[in-house]
Amino acid sequence: MHQRTRRALAALVVVPLLAGTAACSSGSSGDPEEAGDEEVTISIMGKPAATNTAAVELFERQVAAFEEANPNITIEASDVPWDAKTFATRLAGGSAPTLLRVPLTEPPSLIERGQVADISVEASELDSFADLNPRVMQFLERDGAVYGIPEKSYAFGLVYNRDLFEQAGLDPDSPPATWDEVREYADQIAKATGKTGFGEITTNNSGGWHLTGYDYTFGGKIIDQDSDGTWTAAFNDDAARDVLELWKAMRWEDDSLGDNVLGKQEDLVADFTAGNVGMWVSAPPDVYPNYIAAGGDPGAFGAGPMPQGGGDATLAGATVLMVNAQASDAERAAAVKWIDWRALRPNYDLEVAAETAKASAADGLPVGVPVAPIFSDSSATKHMRRIAKRSTSTSTCRSRTSPRTSSRSLRSSMCPSPQSHRRRSTRRSIRSCRRS
């Protein structure tokens, strides 16, 4: 069985890998070389939305180049996103794609049900596999088997409106670093501008998602593992109460939380883009493209590290690629080849990185937004330095991040902020959780 050298983990892990051994996948564990010349067609998720025309054109060029380099493989792509309810039925009925694109909350249950294939043999052939971020890979590996590869990762951070900061007399280059400061800033923004000082979401499970991330910043756990290996709820503690008391105070004492928190992330993105929200918590790299696409002002966008309440931690997640357990040897090998071609190469291949950046710029999307790396810290730093050096003269990065941006939660940026020499590095652990 393929074994992967693992670096010591600095992060605390709070997502349970479900107890027991995952059921074996229906595909065999044959040598990928044996299936290398077989004619095969694979269906994949991950095609960009039709509205991102340059990204679609780049994707189609990459498909064409991949098929030219691998003439025995045909790609059938879909832009349909993952939906747990819909795909549960499709997986059970045998109509799910060969290659699944899922959030990091899904692998434990997919592995437990035996619905995804062990790709350890095929993954071991990839030059970059050993360098993948162990904080993400720990959720995709079990008992020597490998069930997925990350496409992108994120960490919770603070998103804020620089213009509203200035209107409230706050320094837009110094976002709040603690929850006490968040409350103070939110109150000041609400009183000075009449806007929502701090936005919050609660529907579509986002309330539990945010409670979990905030709880970590106060030193909480949400769940805990008993001595017999079972997992139990652990959020009836001071950390969770501190979060709830903060929300209560901001809503009912300060009136800085706004009068409607019964919304989802898309609603808050719209309000923030319209300039009606001072601050909120999300994954800045994911928010920014949507913000720009909706007509948001790049100069008004600010991003900073997750505010802290003593826990010195933030919540992390990822989008991962997994192969359907019903895939044949040839389909599995082809899917892993495509993962490397489409998902991994832009992170270390200069030509592919440049082409991807140009497509984003052509769609009016930002280039160089700080992200949590899918590779280990040392490998990510090396790759990003090479890409940044290549892209310095043609950079289209327009975002501005705070000089207090965490080196861990927002580590990699092709376009460092003008104040990067003043950045304060924080050694925050990144925890991953199952979305409530």
HELIX and SHEET records of a PDB file:
HELIX    1   1 PRO A   32  ALA A   35  5                                   4    
HELIX    2   2 THR A   53  ALA A   69  1                                  17    
HELIX    3   3 ALA A   84  GLY A   93  1                                  10    
HELIX    4   4 PRO A  107  GLU A  112  1                                   6    
HELIX    5   5 SER A  120  ALA A  123  1                                   4    
HELIX    6   6 PHE A  129  ASP A  131  5                                   3    
HELIX    7   7 PRO A  134  MET A  137  1                                   4    
HELIX    8   8 ARG A  162  GLN A  167  1                                   6    
HELIX    9   9 TRP A  179  THR A  193  1                                  15    
HELIX   10  10 SER A  206  THR A  217  1                                  12    
HELIX   11  11 ASP A  238  LYS A  248  1                                  11    
HELIX   12  12 ALA A  249  GLU A  253  3                                   5    
HELIX   13  13 GLN A  265  THR A  273  1                                   9    
HELIX   14  14 PRO A  284  ALA A  293  1                                  10    
HELIX   15  15 PRO A  298  ALA A  300  5                                   3    
HELIX   16  16 ASP A  329  ILE A  339  1                                  11    
HELIX   17  17 ASP A  340  LEU A  344  3                                   5    
HELIX   18  18 ARG A  345  ASN A  347  5                                   3    
HELIX   19  19 LEU A  350  ALA A  362  1                                  13    
HELIX   20  20 ASP A  377  SER A  391  1                                  15    
HELIX   21  21 THR A  392  THR A  394  5                                   3    
HELIX   22  22 SER A  420  ARG A  422  5                                   3    
SHEET    1   A 2 VAL A  40  MET A  45  0                                        
SHEET    2   A 2 ILE A  73  SER A  78  1                                        
SHEET    1   B 3 LEU A  99  PRO A 103  0                                        
SHEET    2   B 3 ALA A 313  VAL A 323 -1                                        
SHEET    3   B 3 ILE A 149  ALA A 155 -1                                        
SHEET    1   C 3 LEU A  99  PRO A 103  0                                        
SHEET    2   C 3 ALA A 313  VAL A 323 -1                                        
SHEET    3   C 3 SER A 429  SER A 432  1                                        
SHEET    1   D 2 GLU A 141  ARG A 142  0                                        
SHEET    2   D 2 ALA A 145  VAL A 146 -1                                        
SHEET    1   E 5 THR A 196  PHE A 198  0                                        
SHEET    2   E 5 VAL A 277  SER A 282  1                                        
SHEET    3   E 5 GLY A 157  ASN A 161 -1                                        
SHEET    4   E 5 PHE A 301  PRO A 305 -1                                        
SHEET    5   E 5 ARG A 400  THR A 401  1                                        
SHEET    1   F 2 ILE A 223  GLN A 225  0                                        
SHEET    2   F 2 TRP A 231  ALA A 233 -1                                        
END                                                                             
